[in-house]
Amino acid sequence: MAFIEQKPRMLYKLYTFFNYSVLDTMIFITSSSVLEVKKYVKAIKIND
């Protein structure tokens, strides 16, 4: 808890960053067709 109290701003930024990333990914997947999602996953695998 001491660590969290010392650095609330940094943790808040991380928290919001991850939340927005997950939210964007969920919206992308739900709003896209299956074919588009497959292309997106393939692109990620190639980039890795």
PDB file of N, CA, C and O in Angstrom:
ATOM      1  N   MET A   1       0.827  -1.213   0.000  1.00  0.00           N
ATOM      2  CA  MET A   1       0.000   0.000   0.000  1.00  0.00           C
ATOM      3  C   MET A   1       0.856   1.255   0.000  1.00  0.00           C
ATOM      4  O   MET A   1       0.474   2.262  -0.597  1.00  0.00           O
ATOM      5  N   ALA A   2       2.011   1.212   0.662  1.00  0.00           N
ATOM      6  CA  ALA A   2       2.884   2.387   0.727  1.00  0.00           C
ATOM      7  C   ALA A   2       3.319   2.813  -0.667  1.00  0.00           C
ATOM      8  O   ALA A   2       3.369   4.002  -0.980  1.00  0.00           O
ATOM      9  N   PHE A   3       3.634   1.820  -1.504  1.00  0.00           N
ATOM     10  CA  PHE A   3       4.063   2.115  -2.875  1.00  0.00           C
ATOM     11  C   PHE A   3       2.954   2.823  -3.647  1.00  0.00           C
ATOM     12  O   PHE A   3       3.203   3.787  -4.371  1.00  0.00           O
ATOM     13  N   ILE A   4       1.727   2.333  -3.484  1.00  0.00           N
ATOM     14  CA  ILE A   4       0.581   2.934  -4.168  1.00  0.00           C
ATOM     15  C   ILE A   4       0.367   4.365  -3.693  1.00  0.00           C
ATOM     16  O   ILE A   4       0.059   5.244  -4.497  1.00  0.00           O
ATOM     17  N   GLU A   5       0.525   4.604  -2.407  1.00  0.00           N
ATOM     18  CA  GLU A   5       0.337   5.950  -1.863  1.00  0.00           C
ATOM     19  C   GLU A   5       1.425   6.899  -2.350  1.00  0.00           C
ATOM     20  O   GLU A   5       1.167   8.085  -2.556  1.00  0.00           O
ATOM     21  N   GLN A   6       2.638   6.385  -2.535  1.00  0.00           N
ATOM     22  CA  GLN A   6       3.742   7.226  -2.982  1.00  0.00           C
ATOM     23  C   GLN A   6       3.597   7.637  -4.445  1.00  0.00           C
ATOM     24  O   GLN A   6       3.937   8.763  -4.810  1.00  0.00           O
ATOM     25  N   LYS A   7       3.094   6.731  -5.281  1.00  0.00           N
ATOM     26  CA  LYS A   7       3.050   7.008  -6.717  1.00  0.00           C
ATOM     27  C   LYS A   7       1.641   6.827  -7.293  1.00  0.00           C
ATOM     28  O   LYS A   7       1.437   5.973  -8.157  1.00  0.00           O
ATOM     29  N   PRO A   8       0.684   7.605  -6.834  1.00  0.00           N
ATOM     30  CA  PRO A   8      -0.683   7.421  -7.324  1.00  0.00           C
ATOM     31  C   PRO A   8      -0.848   7.844  -8.781  1.00  0.00           C
ATOM     32  O   PRO A   8      -1.607   7.229  -9.529  1.00  0.00           O
ATOM     33  N   ARG A   9      -0.127   8.907  -9.182  1.00  0.00           N
ATOM     34  CA  ARG A   9      -0.297   9.437 -10.538  1.00  0.00           C
ATOM     35  C   ARG A   9       0.200   8.438 -11.589  1.00  0.00           C
ATOM     36  O   ARG A   9      -0.465   8.207 -12.599  1.00  0.00           O
ATOM     37  N   MET A  10       1.377   7.849 -11.340  1.00  0.00           N
ATOM     38  CA  MET A  10       1.951   6.880 -12.267  1.00  0.00           C
ATOM     39  C   MET A  10       1.028   5.666 -12.405  1.00  0.00           C
ATOM     40  O   MET A  10       0.759   5.203 -13.513  1.00  0.00           O
ATOM     41  N   LEU A  11       0.548   5.161 -11.271  1.00  0.00           N
ATOM     42  CA  LEU A  11      -0.340   4.002 -11.288  1.00  0.00           C
ATOM     43  C   LEU A  11      -1.667   4.339 -11.957  1.00  0.00           C
ATOM     44  O   LEU A  11      -2.243   3.504 -12.654  1.00  0.00           O
ATOM     45  N   TYR A  12      -2.152   5.558 -11.747  1.00  0.00           N
ATOM     46  CA  TYR A  12      -3.398   5.977 -12.395  1.00  0.00           C
ATOM     47  C   TYR A  12      -3.226   5.997 -13.906  1.00  0.00           C
ATOM     48  O   TYR A  12      -4.111   5.565 -14.645  1.00  0.00           O
ATOM     49  N   LYS A  13      -2.071   6.505 -14.366  1.00  0.00           N
ATOM     50  CA  LYS A  13      -1.792   6.525 -15.804  1.00  0.00           C
ATOM     51  C   LYS A  13      -1.741   5.106 -16.364  1.00  0.00           C
ATOM     52  O   LYS A  13      -2.318   4.833 -17.416  1.00  0.00           O
ATOM     53  N   LEU A  14      -1.053   4.206 -15.668  1.00  0.00           N
ATOM     54  CA  LEU A  14      -0.980   2.809 -16.103  1.00  0.00           C
ATOM     55  C   LEU A  14      -2.379   2.190 -16.145  1.00  0.00           C
ATOM     56  O   LEU A  14      -2.745   1.511 -17.104  1.00  0.00           O
ATOM     57  N   TYR A  15      -3.146   2.439 -15.087  1.00  0.00           N
ATOM     58  CA  TYR A  15      -4.503   1.890 -14.982  1.00  0.00           C
ATOM     59  C   TYR A  15      -5.370   2.354 -16.144  1.00  0.00           C
ATOM     60  O   TYR A  15      -6.051   1.551 -16.782  1.00  0.00           O
ATOM     61  N   THR A  16      -5.339   3.656 -16.414  1.00  0.00           N
ATOM     62  CA  THR A  16      -6.169   4.193 -17.494  1.00  0.00           C
ATOM     63  C   THR A  16      -5.657   3.715 -18.848  1.00  0.00           C
ATOM     64  O   THR A  16      -6.450   3.427 -19.745  1.00  0.00           O
ATOM     65  N   PHE A  17      -4.326   3.629 -19.001  1.00  0.00           N
ATOM     66  CA  PHE A  17      -3.748   3.157 -20.265  1.00  0.00           C
ATOM     67  C   PHE A  17      -4.223   1.743 -20.578  1.00  0.00           C
ATOM     68  O   PHE A  17      -4.669   1.462 -21.691  1.00  0.00           O
ATOM     69  N   PHE A  18      -4.126   0.855 -19.591  1.00  0.00           N
ATOM     70  CA  PHE A  18      -4.535  -0.528 -19.813  1.00  0.00           C
ATOM     71  C   PHE A  18      -6.043  -0.629 -20.011  1.00  0.00           C
ATOM     72  O   PHE A  18      -6.510  -1.404 -20.846  1.00  0.00           O
ATOM     73  N   ASN A  19      -6.797   0.142 -19.257  1.00  0.00           N
ATOM     74  CA  ASN A  19      -8.253   0.111 -19.406  1.00  0.00           C
ATOM     75  C   ASN A  19      -8.665   0.557 -20.800  1.00  0.00           C
ATOM     76  O   ASN A  19      -9.511  -0.076 -21.432  1.00  0.00           O
ATOM     77  N   TYR A  20      -8.070   1.651 -21.285  1.00  0.00           N
ATOM     78  CA  TYR A  20      -8.413   2.142 -22.617  1.00  0.00           C
ATOM     79  C   TYR A  20      -7.972   1.158 -23.689  1.00  0.00           C
ATOM     80  O   TYR A  20      -8.677   0.970 -24.681  1.00  0.00           O
ATOM     81  N   SER A  21      -6.816   0.527 -23.505  1.00  0.00           N
ATOM     82  CA  SER A  21      -6.332  -0.459 -24.477  1.00  0.00           C
ATOM     83  C   SER A  21      -7.298  -1.637 -24.574  1.00  0.00           C
ATOM     84  O   SER A  21      -7.652  -2.077 -25.668  1.00  0.00           O
ATOM     85  N   VAL A  22      -7.716  -2.135 -23.423  1.00  0.00           N
ATOM     86  CA  VAL A  22      -8.655  -3.262 -23.399  1.00  0.00           C
ATOM     87  C   VAL A  22      -9.985  -2.848 -24.013  1.00  0.00           C
ATOM     88  O   VAL A  22     -10.569  -3.598 -24.795  1.00  0.00           O
ATOM     89  N   LEU A  23     -10.460  -1.670 -23.666  1.00  0.00           N
ATOM     90  CA  LEU A  23     -11.735  -1.176 -24.182  1.00  0.00           C
ATOM     91  C   LEU A  23     -11.677  -1.033 -25.697  1.00  0.00           C
ATOM     92  O   LEU A  23     -12.591  -1.474 -26.394  1.00  0.00           O
ATOM     93  N   ASP A  24     -10.609  -0.418 -26.216  1.00  0.00           N
ATOM     94  CA  ASP A  24     -10.449  -0.253 -27.663  1.00  0.00           C
ATOM     95  C   ASP A  24     -10.405  -1.599 -28.373  1.00  0.00           C
ATOM     96  O   ASP A  24     -10.999  -1.771 -29.438  1.00  0.00           O
ATOM     97  N   THR A  25      -9.699  -2.548 -27.776  1.00  0.00           N
ATOM     98  CA  THR A  25      -9.597  -3.884 -28.372  1.00  0.00           C
ATOM     99  C   THR A  25     -10.963  -4.562 -28.415  1.00  0.00           C
ATOM    100  O   THR A  25     -11.326  -5.175 -29.419  1.00  0.00           O
ATOM    101  N   MET A  26     -11.713  -4.449 -27.330  1.00  0.00           N
ATOM    102  CA  MET A  26     -13.047  -5.049 -27.268  1.00  0.00           C
ATOM    103  C   MET A  26     -13.966  -4.425 -28.314  1.00  0.00           C
ATOM    104  O   MET A  26     -14.697  -5.136 -29.004  1.00  0.00           O
ATOM    105  N   ILE A  27     -13.931  -3.101 -28.433  1.00  0.00           N
ATOM    106  CA  ILE A  27     -14.763  -2.402 -29.420  1.00  0.00           C
ATOM    107  C   ILE A  27     -14.360  -2.829 -30.827  1.00  0.00           C
ATOM    108  O   ILE A  27     -15.214  -3.082 -31.677  1.00  0.00           O
ATOM    109  N   PHE A  28     -13.053  -2.905 -31.065  1.00  0.00           N
ATOM    110  CA  PHE A  28     -12.550  -3.304 -32.383  1.00  0.00           C
ATOM    111  C   PHE A  28     -13.042  -4.695 -32.753  1.00  0.00           C
ATOM    112  O   PHE A  28     -13.518  -4.918 -33.866  1.00  0.00           O
ATOM    113  N   ILE A  29     -12.927  -5.624 -31.822  1.00  0.00           N
ATOM    114  CA  ILE A  29     -13.320  -7.016 -32.085  1.00  0.00           C
ATOM    115  C   ILE A  29     -14.833  -7.126 -32.290  1.00  0.00           C
ATOM    116  O   ILE A  29     -15.289  -7.806 -33.209  1.00  0.00           O
ATOM    117  N   THR A  30     -15.601  -6.464 -31.442  1.00  0.00           N
ATOM    118  CA  THR A  30     -17.059  -6.598 -31.519  1.00  0.00           C
ATOM    119  C   THR A  30     -17.618  -5.883 -32.748  1.00  0.00           C
ATOM    120  O   THR A  30     -18.626  -6.321 -33.302  1.00  0.00           O
ATOM    121  N   SER A  31     -16.988  -4.798 -33.183  1.00  0.00           N
ATOM    122  CA  SER A  31     -17.505  -4.025 -34.312  1.00  0.00           C
ATOM    123  C   SER A  31     -16.987  -4.527 -35.652  1.00  0.00           C
ATOM    124  O   SER A  31     -17.542  -4.183 -36.696  1.00  0.00           O
ATOM    125  N   SER A  32     -15.928  -5.339 -35.639  1.00  0.00           N
ATOM    126  CA  SER A  32     -15.345  -5.850 -36.878  1.00  0.00           C
ATOM    127  C   SER A  32     -15.902  -7.225 -37.219  1.00  0.00           C
ATOM    128  O   SER A  32     -16.405  -7.950 -36.361  1.00  0.00           O
ATOM    129  N   SER A  33     -15.796  -7.554 -38.488  1.00  0.00           N
ATOM    130  CA  SER A  33     -16.184  -8.907 -38.896  1.00  0.00           C
ATOM    131  C   SER A  33     -15.092  -9.891 -38.503  1.00  0.00           C
ATOM    132  O   SER A  33     -13.978  -9.485 -38.173  1.00  0.00           O
ATOM    133  N   VAL A  34     -15.402 -11.164 -38.537  1.00  0.00           N
ATOM    134  CA  VAL A  34     -14.443 -12.204 -38.154  1.00  0.00           C
ATOM    135  C   VAL A  34     -13.228 -12.157 -39.076  1.00  0.00           C
ATOM    136  O   VAL A  34     -12.098 -12.341 -38.623  1.00  0.00           O
ATOM    137  N   LEU A  35     -13.451 -11.914 -40.353  1.00  0.00           N
ATOM    138  CA  LEU A  35     -12.364 -11.866 -41.336  1.00  0.00           C
ATOM    139  C   LEU A  35     -11.383 -10.747 -40.998  1.00  0.00           C
ATOM    140  O   LEU A  35     -10.169 -10.946 -41.061  1.00  0.00           O
ATOM    141  N   GLU A  36     -11.897  -9.582 -40.642  1.00  0.00           N
ATOM    142  CA  GLU A  36     -11.046  -8.440 -40.298  1.00  0.00           C
ATOM    143  C   GLU A  36     -10.228  -8.728 -39.041  1.00  0.00           C
ATOM    144  O   GLU A  36      -9.057  -8.357 -38.960  1.00  0.00           O
ATOM    145  N   VAL A  37     -10.839  -9.381 -38.074  1.00  0.00           N
ATOM    146  CA  VAL A  37     -10.132  -9.734 -36.840  1.00  0.00           C
ATOM    147  C   VAL A  37      -8.997 -10.706 -37.151  1.00  0.00           C
ATOM    148  O   VAL A  37      -7.901 -10.581 -36.604  1.00  0.00           O
ATOM    149  N   LYS A  38      -9.259 -11.676 -38.032  1.00  0.00           N
ATOM    150  CA  LYS A  38      -8.224 -12.642 -38.419  1.00  0.00           C
ATOM    151  C   LYS A  38      -7.047 -11.926 -39.081  1.00  0.00           C
ATOM    152  O   LYS A  38      -5.893 -12.249 -38.800  1.00  0.00           O
ATOM    153  N   LYS A  39      -7.324 -10.959 -39.956  1.00  0.00           N
ATOM    154  CA  LYS A  39      -6.260 -10.173 -40.607  1.00  0.00           C
ATOM    155  C   LYS A  39      -5.448  -9.416 -39.560  1.00  0.00           C
ATOM    156  O   LYS A  39      -4.220  -9.368 -39.626  1.00  0.00           O
ATOM    157  N   TYR A  40      -6.154  -8.825 -38.591  1.00  0.00           N
ATOM    158  CA  TYR A  40      -5.511  -8.044 -37.534  1.00  0.00           C
ATOM    159  C   TYR A  40      -4.595  -8.931 -36.694  1.00  0.00           C
ATOM    160  O   TYR A  40      -3.481  -8.532 -36.351  1.00  0.00           O
ATOM    161  N   VAL A  41      -5.067 -10.134 -36.362  1.00  0.00           N
ATOM    162  CA  VAL A  41      -4.262 -11.071 -35.566  1.00  0.00           C
ATOM    163  C   VAL A  41      -3.030 -11.505 -36.352  1.00  0.00           C
ATOM    164  O   VAL A  41      -1.938 -11.597 -35.791  1.00  0.00           O
ATOM    165  N   LYS A  42      -3.196 -11.773 -37.646  1.00  0.00           N
ATOM    166  CA  LYS A  42      -2.065 -12.155 -38.497  1.00  0.00           C
ATOM    167  C   LYS A  42      -1.031 -11.037 -38.534  1.00  0.00           C
ATOM    168  O   LYS A  42       0.169 -11.301 -38.466  1.00  0.00           O
ATOM    169  N   ALA A  43      -1.483  -9.797 -38.639  1.00  0.00           N
ATOM    170  CA  ALA A  43      -0.581  -8.640 -38.676  1.00  0.00           C
ATOM    171  C   ALA A  43       0.226  -8.551 -37.386  1.00  0.00           C
ATOM    172  O   ALA A  43       1.420  -8.255 -37.423  1.00  0.00           O
ATOM    173  N   ILE A  44      -0.409  -8.804 -36.252  1.00  0.00           N
ATOM    174  CA  ILE A  44       0.283  -8.773 -34.950  1.00  0.00           C
ATOM    175  C   ILE A  44       1.353  -9.860 -34.910  1.00  0.00           C
ATOM    176  O   ILE A  44       2.474  -9.612 -34.467  1.00  0.00           O
ATOM    177  N   LYS A  45       1.010 -11.063 -35.372  1.00  0.00           N
ATOM    178  CA  LYS A  45       1.961 -12.177 -35.360  1.00  0.00           C
ATOM    179  C   LYS A  45       3.172 -11.871 -36.236  1.00  0.00           C
ATOM    180  O   LYS A  45       4.299 -12.201 -35.867  1.00  0.00           O
ATOM    181  N   ILE A  46       2.952 -11.246 -37.390  1.00  0.00           N
ATOM    182  CA  ILE A  46       4.053 -10.883 -38.300  1.00  0.00           C
ATOM    183  C   ILE A  46       4.955  -9.837 -37.638  1.00  0.00           C
ATOM    184  O   ILE A  46       6.181  -9.921 -37.721  1.00  0.00           O
ATOM    185  N   ASN A  47       4.340  -8.858 -36.985  1.00  0.00           N
ATOM    186  CA  ASN A  47       5.112  -7.789 -36.332  1.00  0.00           C
ATOM    187  C   ASN A  47       5.948  -8.310 -35.174  1.00  0.00           C
ATOM    188  O   ASN A  47       7.032  -7.789 -34.911  1.00  0.00           O
ATOM    189  N   ASP A  48       5.461  -9.322 -34.486  1.00  0.00           N
ATOM    190  CA  ASP A  48       6.212  -9.925 -33.379  1.00  0.00           C
ATOM    191  C   ASP A  48       7.411 -10.663 -33.947  1.00  0.00           C
ATOM    192  O   ASP A  48       8.188 -11.250 -33.194  1.00  0.00           O
TER     193      ASP A  48
END
